[in-house]
Amino acid sequence: MARELQPKGIHVAHVVIDGRIRSRIAEEHGDRDTADTMLDPDAIAETYHQLHHQPRSAWTQEVDLRPWVEKF
């Protein structure tokens, strides 16, 4: 898609969300490690916002989002 659409000025990026996404339900049910082991939905949204506002001279093509405590 990027090869086809980028010349038309459309930014295409592949975003991998590799982990559980924190929710109020998880927090209400006592999932104590949510801060470190789950992805914050606001942080995910901020990543998409940053992709949207990137200058054309430095477009990101792929982003991997993981909790910082994950061993990979």
C-alpha positions in Angstrom: 0.0 0.0 0.0 2.8 2.4 0.8 4.4 2.0 -2.6 1.1 2.8 -4.3 -0.2 5.5 -2.0 2.9 7.4 -0.8 3.4 9.1 -4.1 -0.1 10.5 -3.8 0.9 12.0 -0.4 -0.8 9.3 1.7 1.2 8.1 4.7 0.9 4.4 5.2 2.3 2.7 8.3 2.2 -0.8 9.7 1.6 -0.6 13.5 2.1 -3.7 15.6 0.4 -3.7 19.0 2.1 -6.5 20.7 0.5 -6.9 24.2 -2.5 -6.5 26.3 -4.2 -3.2 26.3 -5.0 -1.8 29.8 -8.7 -1.3 30.5 -10.8 -0.1 33.4 -12.2 -3.6 33.7 -8.8 -5.1 34.2 -8.0 -2.5 36.9 -11.3 -2.9 38.6 -10.7 -6.7 38.8 -7.5 -6.2 40.7 -5.0 -6.6 37.9 -2.2 -4.9 39.9 0.5 -5.0 37.2 -1.4 -3.1 34.6 0.9 -0.1 34.7 4.0 -2.1 33.6 2.6 -5.1 31.8 -0.2 -3.6 29.7 -0.2 -1.0 27.0 -1.8 2.3 27.9 -4.6 3.2 25.4 -3.6 6.9 25.6 0.0 6.1 24.8 -1.2 4.1 21.7 -3.4 7.0 20.6 -0.4 9.3 21.0 1.7 7.1 18.7 -1.0 7.3 16.0 -1.2 11.1 16.5 2.5 11.4 16.1 2.4 9.3 12.9 -0.3 11.6 11.6 1.8 14.7 12.2 5.1 13.5 10.8 6.8 15.6 8.2 6.9 14.0 4.8 10.7 14.1 4.8 10.8 11.5 7.6 7.8 9.2 7.5 7.8 6.1 9.7 6.8 2.9 7.8 6.5 0.5 10.8 6.1 0.8 14.6 6.1 -2.0 17.2 4.4 -1.1 20.5 5.2 -3.4 23.5 5.2 -2.9 27.2 8.6 -2.0 28.4 8.9 -5.0 30.7 8.5 -7.5 27.9 11.5 -9.7 27.2 12.0 -10.2 23.5 
